[in-house]
Amino acid sequence: SCFWFAYNVQWGAMLAIVLPSQIAAIAGDADTEFYNGLIPPIGALVSLLITPVAGALSDRSRSRWGRRRPYSLVGTLINILFLMLIGGFGAGSSVWLFLLCYMGIQFGSNVAGGPYAGLIPDVVPRRQRGSASGWLALMTALGLLVGALAAGQLSGGGTYWSIYTLIAVTLLAMLTLTLWGVREQPNTAVAEPFDIRAFGRSFLLDRRVYCDFYWVLIT
């Protein structure tokens, strides 16, 4: 579960502290509230769309490295690239380029995170899933706490390189540990031809069978 720690360091820092501060520095006092009400929801929309699609595509993966880890690798590298780009934005920067970079972070993060969410149930024996869920929750809480505390210390004074560098290093370290320490069995089943309509319909679960899932989604 160590990658969840890094994942939540990023969002614990960015959503609560770094984004509002950086948007205020870029947009100025007059437009801060407007852009703070616009940019995070656009990022959330990207997450809503990309996460399930990336997860479903990883289900079909036939990579010899496994189904989930290749997506985590590619997504994290994209995430880190845009973290390094967004770190230079400040007063006088383009708010629309900032939004574009933020969408790149969301895209990379969710390409990695959607498939990674399937890794634990893939590799953990059923009898140990309770323990695995406990570790996942612990890493999530620790990540949020460390991210918020680090952002409070490192994002002052109108400069954001330090906190974005810390996030990037944490992501890279935890990704490396995951790629090295987790062993996936490649998916050897014969792949069915890809049909975009069938792929789209696969997200529409039968509400009579999956009623509880829909209640969780709605709430």
C-alpha positions as CSV (number, residue, x, y, z in Angstrom):
1,S,0.0,0.0,0.0
2,C,3.0,2.4,0.0
3,F,2.0,4.0,-3.3
4,W,-1.2,5.2,-1.6
5,F,1.0,7.1,0.8
6,A,2.6,9.0,-2.0
7,Y,-0.7,9.5,-3.8
8,N,-2.3,11.1,-0.8
9,V,0.8,13.2,0.1
10,Q,0.1,14.8,-3.3
11,W,-3.6,15.4,-2.9
12,G,-3.3,16.3,0.8
13,A,-0.9,19.0,-0.1
14,M,-2.4,20.3,-3.3
15,L,-6.1,20.3,-2.7
16,A,-6.1,21.8,0.8
17,I,-3.2,24.3,0.6
18,V,-1.1,24.6,-2.5
19,L,-3.8,25.0,-5.2
20,P,-5.7,27.8,-3.4
21,S,-2.5,29.6,-2.6
22,Q,-1.0,29.3,-6.1
23,I,-4.3,30.3,-7.8
24,A,-4.5,33.4,-5.6
25,A,-0.9,34.3,-6.5
26,I,-1.6,33.9,-10.3
27,A,-5.1,35.4,-10.5
28,G,-4.9,38.2,-8.0
29,D,-7.4,39.2,-5.4
30,A,-10.1,40.2,-7.8
31,D,-10.4,36.8,-9.5
32,T,-9.2,34.4,-6.9
33,E,-12.7,33.1,-5.8
34,F,-13.8,32.6,-9.4
35,Y,-10.7,30.5,-10.4
36,N,-10.7,28.6,-7.0
37,G,-14.3,27.6,-7.9
38,L,-13.4,26.7,-11.4
39,I,-10.1,24.9,-11.5
40,P,-10.5,22.1,-8.8
41,P,-13.9,21.0,-10.2
42,I,-12.4,20.7,-13.7
43,G,-9.7,18.5,-12.2
44,A,-12.3,16.4,-10.5
45,L,-14.1,15.9,-13.8
46,V,-10.9,14.7,-15.4
47,S,-10.5,12.3,-12.5
48,L,-14.1,11.1,-12.8
49,L,-13.6,10.2,-16.4
50,I,-10.0,8.9,-16.5
51,T,-10.0,6.7,-13.4
52,P,-12.6,4.1,-14.4
53,V,-11.4,4.1,-18.0
54,A,-7.8,3.5,-17.0
55,G,-8.9,0.8,-14.6
56,A,-11.0,-1.0,-17.2
57,L,-8.2,-0.8,-19.8
58,S,-5.8,-2.3,-17.3
59,D,-8.2,-5.3,-16.9
60,R,-7.4,-6.1,-20.6
61,S,-3.7,-5.7,-20.3
62,R,-1.5,-8.6,-21.4
63,S,1.8,-7.0,-20.4
64,R,4.4,-9.5,-19.1
65,W,4.9,-7.0,-16.2
66,G,1.3,-7.5,-15.0
67,R,-1.9,-5.6,-15.5
68,R,-1.6,-2.8,-13.1
69,R,2.1,-1.8,-12.6
70,P,2.7,-0.6,-16.2
71,Y,-0.2,1.9,-15.9
72,S,1.2,3.0,-12.5
73,L,4.6,3.6,-14.1
74,V,3.4,5.5,-17.1
75,G,0.8,7.5,-15.2
76,T,3.2,8.5,-12.4
77,L,5.9,9.7,-15.0
78,I,3.2,11.9,-16.6
79,N,2.2,13.1,-13.2
80,I,5.7,14.0,-12.3
81,L,6.3,15.8,-15.6
82,F,3.4,18.1,-15.0
83,L,4.3,18.6,-11.3
84,M,7.7,20.0,-12.5
85,L,5.9,22.3,-15.0
86,I,3.3,23.6,-12.6
87,G,5.9,24.4,-10.0
88,G,7.1,27.5,-11.8
89,F,3.7,29.3,-12.0
90,G,3.3,32.4,-9.8
91,A,2.3,36.0,-10.0
92,G,1.8,37.1,-13.7
93,S,1.6,33.5,-15.1
94,S,-1.2,32.4,-17.4
95,V,-4.1,30.9,-15.4
96,W,-5.1,28.9,-18.4
97,L,-1.7,27.3,-18.8
98,F,-1.8,26.6,-15.1
99,L,-5.2,24.9,-15.6
100,L,-3.8,22.8,-18.5
101,C,-0.9,21.6,-16.3
102,Y,-3.2,20.8,-13.5
103,M,-5.3,18.7,-15.8
104,G,-2.1,16.9,-16.8
105,I,-1.4,16.1,-13.2
106,Q,-4.9,14.8,-12.8
107,F,-4.6,12.7,-15.9
108,G,-1.3,11.1,-15.0
109,S,-2.3,10.6,-11.3
110,N,-5.5,8.8,-12.3
111,V,-4.0,6.7,-15.0
112,A,-1.7,5.5,-12.2
113,G,-4.3,5.4,-9.4
114,G,-7.2,3.7,-11.1
115,P,-5.4,0.5,-12.0
116,Y,-3.4,0.6,-8.8
117,A,-6.7,0.4,-6.9
118,G,-7.0,-3.1,-8.4
119,L,-3.6,-4.3,-7.4
120,I,-4.3,-5.1,-3.8
121,P,-7.4,-7.4,-4.5
122,D,-5.3,-8.9,-7.4
123,V,-2.4,-10.0,-5.3
124,V,-3.6,-10.3,-1.7
125,P,-5.1,-13.7,-0.6
126,R,-8.8,-13.4,0.3
127,R,-8.1,-14.3,3.9
128,Q,-5.7,-11.3,4.2
129,R,-7.9,-8.6,2.6
130,G,-8.9,-7.2,5.9
131,S,-5.3,-6.6,6.9
132,A,-4.5,-5.2,3.5
133,S,-7.4,-2.8,3.7
134,G,-6.2,-1.7,7.1
135,W,-2.7,-0.9,5.7
136,L,-4.4,0.9,2.8
137,A,-6.4,3.1,5.2
138,L,-3.3,3.8,7.3
139,M,-1.2,4.8,4.3
140,T,-4.0,7.0,3.1
141,A,-4.3,8.8,6.4
142,L,-0.6,9.2,6.8
143,G,-0.2,10.6,3.3
144,L,-2.9,13.2,3.8
145,L,-1.4,14.3,7.1
146,V,2.2,14.5,5.8
147,G,1.0,16.2,2.6
148,A,-0.9,18.9,4.5
149,L,1.9,19.5,7.0
150,A,4.6,19.6,4.3
151,A,2.6,22.1,2.2
152,G,2.1,24.3,5.2
153,Q,5.9,24.5,5.7
154,L,7.1,24.6,2.1
155,S,4.6,26.6,0.1
156,G,5.0,30.0,1.8
157,G,6.6,33.1,0.3
158,G,5.1,32.7,-3.2
159,T,7.4,29.9,-4.3
160,Y,6.1,26.3,-4.8
161,W,9.1,24.4,-6.2
162,S,9.9,22.9,-2.8
163,I,6.6,21.3,-2.2
164,Y,6.2,20.0,-5.8
165,T,9.7,18.5,-5.7
166,L,8.9,16.8,-2.4
167,I,5.7,15.3,-4.0
168,A,7.6,14.2,-7.1
169,V,10.3,12.5,-5.1
170,T,7.8,10.8,-2.8
171,L,5.8,9.5,-5.8
172,L,9.0,8.2,-7.5
173,A,10.3,6.5,-4.4
174,M,7.0,4.8,-3.6
175,L,6.5,3.8,-7.2
176,T,10.0,2.2,-7.3
177,L,9.3,0.3,-4.1
178,T,6.0,-1.0,-5.6
179,L,7.5,-2.0,-8.9
180,W,10.4,-3.8,-7.1
181,G,8.4,-5.4,-4.3
182,V,5.1,-6.5,-5.9
183,R,4.9,-9.4,-8.2
184,E,2.0,-9.7,-10.6
185,Q,1.1,-12.7,-12.7
186,P,0.6,-11.7,-16.3
187,N,-2.8,-12.0,-17.8
188,T,-2.6,-15.0,-20.1
189,A,-6.2,-15.2,-21.2
190,V,-6.9,-14.7,-24.9
191,A,-7.9,-11.1,-25.5
192,E,-11.2,-10.5,-27.1
193,P,-11.2,-8.0,-30.0
194,F,-11.7,-4.5,-28.7
195,D,-15.1,-3.1,-29.3
196,I,-15.6,0.5,-28.2
197,R,-19.4,0.0,-27.8
198,A,-19.0,-3.1,-25.7
199,F,-16.3,-1.3,-23.7
200,G,-18.7,1.6,-23.0
201,R,-21.5,-0.8,-22.0
202,S,-19.3,-2.5,-19.6
203,F,-19.6,0.5,-17.3
204,L,-23.4,0.1,-17.1
205,L,-23.8,-2.5,-14.4
206,D,-27.1,-4.2,-13.8
207,R,-28.7,-2.2,-11.0
208,R,-30.7,-5.2,-9.8
209,V,-27.4,-7.2,-9.2
210,Y,-25.2,-4.2,-8.1
211,C,-27.7,-2.2,-6.2
212,D,-25.3,-1.6,-3.3
213,F,-22.7,-0.3,-5.7
214,Y,-25.0,2.3,-7.0
215,W,-26.0,3.5,-3.5
216,V,-22.3,3.9,-2.7
217,L,-21.8,5.8,-6.0
218,I,-24.7,8.1,-5.4
219,T,-23.8,8.9,-1.8
